[in-house]
């Protein structure tokens, strides 16, 4: 039957690039039983980046690169793994090393 249209149920959730560079997404919020929708474009900012945000980005970048370097360092791996097994606060080795490296950067 040519020309017929089949309608599917609305999409509950989607992720990834669907519509190319300017992918639109729908934000649905429930307020007092009513559905209020707002549409915006992903990837665009409405405010400029503040100096404080730039400092946080620099700090977290330093910590992330220090953690990556420490995880690859074969001389520190045994002592880091032993210290990680001795503690119970952090669930992963990366989380433990993130804490250690952030303390080192803060104290430097």
DATA-V335738 format. One record per pair of residues at least 12 apart in sequence whose ideal C-beta (glycine too) atoms are under 6 Angstrom apart, sorted by the first residue. I is the first residue (numbers start at 1). J is the second residue. Records with the same first field share a line. If there is no record, write none. Layout:
I = J ; J
This chain:
22 = 41
23 = 42
25 = 42
26 = 39
62 = 105
63 = 101 ; 102
66 = 101
67 = 97 ; 98 ; 101
70 = 97
84 = 96
